[in-house]
Amino acid sequence: MPYESWVDRQIREAIDRGEFDNLSGQGKPIKGLNGREDENWWLKAYLEREQLPLPLPTSLALRKEVIALQDTLADVAEEEAVREIVRDLNHRIAESHIIRVDGPPIVIGLVDVDRAVAEWRWRRRRDAG
């Protein structure tokens, strides 16, 4: 006589009662089972499910941050906060020049703080009026 665990018995009894009949996904492939040859399938599925962006290597992330800087600054209300954000970005860029960061070797120039502030001011005036 084969051993039947409590869980197995619950499943068998539910099948006997017809509780698994006419389920909406019956006969359809289970989403997410394809592509599991990739060792990071679970991470990619998690990022997709949670609608998170794919993390970039540091060099590419810094470049992307420089490109999107004015969009990042758009909601900042105080000039000193704008300057601090740009100084922080410049600090991380300078560090990337000193130590080898992950990602392709990309030369990223420092952001001119005064120029970034001037553009931030111009956008605020434009959007206000």
GIWO-V124110 format. One record per run of one state. SS is the DSSP state (~ for helix, > for strand, _ for the rest). FROM is the first residue (numbers start at 1). TO is the last residue. Records with the same first field share a line. If there is no record, write none. Layout:
SS->FROM-TO  FROM-TO
This chain:
_->1-5  18-40  50-57  68-68  74-78  99-112  129-129
~->6-17  41-49  58-67  69-73  79-98  113-128
